[in-house]
Amino acid sequence: MVVIEEETTHDPVSSRAPGKEASIASDEETNNKEVEGYQTAGEGDGEGEEEVAPPKGDSYEDALTDEQLKERALSQAIDAKAEGNKLFGAGKYEDALSQYELALEVAPEMPSSVEIRSICHANRAICFSKLGRYDDTIKECTKALELNPMYMKALVRRGETHEKLENYEEAIADMKKILELDPSNKQAIINTRRLEPLAAEKREKMKEEMIGGNNNGIKQHLSDTWTPQISALLLGCEQILARLQPY
């Protein structure tokens, strides 16, 4: 059973130490930690304090600072991701995709949102994998890795998906990247050894197809340009060569 990944912290993901994932084949783990909200106004009813209202004509949105707007957008993104996780758990992968996309649309471009953005891309990759859309799975994993190059789970999923598509060279590259981050990852070592002969076999097959394809192309070209004059010329050459042969 694939468990969709939850957000674990608001800290930038780049601060994670590599190699924390125990197994290359493990799916996304769920952390049920609740996300705390934030307050945009202070508390207090002290005497003599006056409530300052926004200037006339200004909306509530105008009264918020840029930082407050970003924090609110981040909170909305977290809510959308959580809804996507629920839909994924119910097997509604298309609907989950929409929620993760919504989270990506509202998440602000700032360091504290890098983690949720990378997770949403990784979770979209899982949905696409469930739907058999493997090319899209690879694209979403790549987007997650662009945000967090050390995102082990995204590397694992992309490598596994490359193997499903028989992209053995690309799968090996992902396995080697995993080993760079975690040299003790036994599953990556096993997968690399298993994939290398498959990649070599595919290379040889492609060479044979290329050579065969070139020969067929030459034959077709000669067939298309063949004329009676050429046939007569070749026949004359064969007769001359026959007379020159020693007895």
C-alpha positions in Angstrom: 0.0 0.0 0.0 1.5 3.3 -1.0 1.3 6.0 1.7 1.2 9.5 0.4 3.9 11.7 1.9 3.0 14.3 4.5 4.9 17.5 5.3 7.2 17.0 8.2 8.6 20.5 8.9 8.5 24.1 7.7 12.3 24.1 7.6 13.8 24.2 4.0 14.3 20.7 2.8 17.9 21.5 1.8 18.8 21.2 5.4 17.9 17.6 5.6 20.8 15.2 6.0 21.1 12.7 3.1 20.7 9.0 3.6 17.8 9.1 6.1 15.7 6.8 4.0 16.2 3.2 5.1 15.1 1.4 1.9 15.1 2.3 -1.8 11.8 0.4 -2.3 10.0 2.1 0.7 7.0 4.3 -0.2 6.2 7.7 1.2 5.7 7.6 5.0 2.9 9.5 6.7 3.5 11.9 9.5 0.3 13.0 11.2 1.7 16.0 12.8 -0.9 18.8 12.7 0.0 22.1 11.1 -0.3 25.0 13.4 -2.0 28.1 12.2 -0.8 31.6 12.6 -2.2 34.8 14.1 -2.4 38.0 12.2 -3.6 40.1 15.1 -2.5 40.5 18.7 -4.6 40.0 21.8 -5.4 42.4 24.6 -8.1 44.7 25.8 -6.1 47.0 27.9 -7.5 50.4 28.9 -6.5 53.3 26.8 -5.8 51.2 23.8 -7.4 52.2 20.6 -8.2 49.9 17.7 -6.7 51.1 14.5 -9.0 50.5 11.5 -7.7 50.2 8.0 -7.8 53.4 6.0 -11.1 54.1 4.3 -11.5 52.3 1.0 -8.8 49.8 1.8 -9.8 46.1 1.9 -8.6 43.5 4.4 -6.2 42.2 1.7 -4.6 45.7 1.4 -4.1 45.9 5.2 -2.0 42.8 5.3 1.7 42.9 4.9 3.5 40.9 2.1 4.8 38.5 4.8 1.3 37.9 6.1 -0.1 37.3 2.7 2.6 34.8 2.0 2.0 33.0 5.3 -1.7 32.8 4.6 -1.0 31.4 1.1 1.3 28.8 2.6 -1.5 27.8 5.0 -3.9 27.4 2.1 -1.3 25.3 0.3 -1.0 23.0 3.3 -4.7 22.6 3.5 -5.0 21.8 -0.2 -2.2 19.2 0.2 -3.9 17.6 3.2 -7.1 17.3 1.1 -5.1 15.7 -1.7 -3.8 13.2 0.7 -7.4 12.3 1.8 -8.5 11.9 -1.8 -5.4 9.7 -2.6 -6.2 7.5 0.4 -9.7 7.1 -1.1 -8.3 6.0 -4.4 -9.5 9.3 -6.1 -6.2 9.9 -7.9 -7.4 12.5 -10.4 -9.1 14.5 -7.7 -5.9 14.3 -5.6 -3.9 15.6 -8.5 -6.1 18.6 -8.7 -5.6 19.4 -5.0 -1.8 19.0 -5.2 -1.9 21.3 -8.3 -3.9 23.9 -6.3 -1.4 23.7 -3.5 1.4 24.4 -6.0 -0.5 27.3 -7.4 -1.1 29.1 -4.1 2.2 28.2 -2.4 4.4 31.3 -2.4 7.9 31.4 -3.9 9.9 31.5 -0.7 12.3 29.3 1.2 9.7 28.1 3.7 7.5 26.7 0.9 10.2 24.7 -0.9 9.4 21.6 1.2 5.7 21.6 0.5 6.2 22.3 -3.2 8.6 19.4 -3.6 6.3 17.1 -1.7 3.3 18.0 -3.8 5.3 17.3 -7.0 6.4 13.9 -5.5 2.8 13.1 -4.5 1.6 14.0 -8.0 4.2 11.5 -9.3 2.6 8.8 -7.1 -0.8 9.6 -8.5 0.4 9.5 -12.1 2.1 6.2 -11.3 -1.2 4.7 -10.0 -2.9 5.9 -13.2 -0.2 4.3 -15.4 1.0 7.6 -16.7 4.7 6.9 -16.3 6.1 9.7 -18.4 4.2 12.2 -16.2 5.5 10.4 -13.1 9.1 11.0 -14.3 8.4 14.7 -15.0 6.9 15.3 -11.5 9.8 13.5 -9.8 12.2 15.7 -11.8 10.4 18.8 -10.6 10.6 17.6 -7.0 14.3 17.0 -7.4 14.8 20.5 -9.0 13.5 21.9 -5.7 15.4 19.4 -3.5 18.3 17.6 -5.3 18.6 15.3 -2.2 15.0 14.1 -2.2 15.7 10.4 -1.9 12.2 9.2 -2.4 11.8 11.1 -5.6 15.0 9.6 -6.9 13.8 6.1 -6.0 10.5 6.5 -7.7 12.0 8.1 -10.8 14.5 5.2 -11.0 11.9 2.6 -10.6 9.7 4.3 -13.3 12.6 4.5 -15.7 13.0 0.8 -15.3 9.4 0.1 -16.1 9.8 2.1 -19.3 13.0 0.1 -20.0 15.1 3.3 -19.7 17.8 1.3 -18.1 20.6 3.9 -18.6 18.5 6.6 -16.8 17.5 4.1 -14.1 21.2 3.4 -13.4 22.0 7.1 -13.3 19.3 7.5 -10.6 20.7 4.5 -8.6 24.2 6.0 -8.7 22.9 9.3 -7.5 21.2 7.5 -4.6 24.6 5.9 -3.8 26.2 9.3 -3.8 23.8 10.4 -1.2 23.8 7.1 0.7 26.8 4.8 -0.2 25.5 2.1 2.2 22.1 1.7 0.4 22.2 -2.0 -0.4 19.1 -1.9 -2.6 20.6 0.7 -4.9 23.7 -1.5 -5.2 21.7 -4.5 -6.1 19.5 -2.6 -8.5 22.6 -1.2 -10.3 24.2 -4.6 -10.7 20.9 -6.0 -12.0 20.2 -3.1 -14.4 23.7 -2.9 -16.0 23.4 -6.1 -18.1 19.9 -5.1 -19.2 21.3 -1.7 -20.3 24.1 -3.5 -22.2 21.7 -5.8 -23.9 19.5 -2.9 -25.0 22.5 -1.1 -26.4 23.5 -4.1 -28.5 19.9 -4.5 -29.7 19.8 -0.8 -30.7 23.1 -1.2 -32.7 21.7 -4.2 -34.6 18.5 -2.3 -35.4 20.5 0.7 -36.6 22.7 -1.5 -38.8 19.8 -3.4 -40.2 17.8 -0.3 -40.8 20.7 1.3 -42.7 21.1 -1.8 -45.0 17.4 -1.8 -45.7 17.5 1.9 -46.6 20.4 1.3 -49.0 18.6 -1.6 -50.7 15.5 0.5 -51.0 17.4 3.4 -52.5 19.1 1.1 -55.1 15.7 -0.5 -55.9 14.2 2.9 -56.5 17.0 4.2 -58.7 17.7 0.9 -60.7 17.5 1.3 -64.5 17.9 -1.1 -67.4 21.1 0.9 -68.4 22.6 0.2 -65.0 21.7 -3.5 -65.3 23.4 -3.7 -68.7 26.5 -1.9 -67.4 26.8 -4.3 -64.5 26.3 -7.3 -66.8 29.1 -6.1 -69.1 31.4 -5.6 -66.1 30.8 -9.2 -65.0 31.6 -10.6 -68.4 34.8 -8.7 -68.6 35.9 -9.9 -65.2 35.0 -13.5 -66.2 37.4 -13.3 -69.2 40.2 -12.0 -66.9 39.9 -14.9 -64.6 42.8 -17.4 -64.9 42.0 -20.9 -66.2 
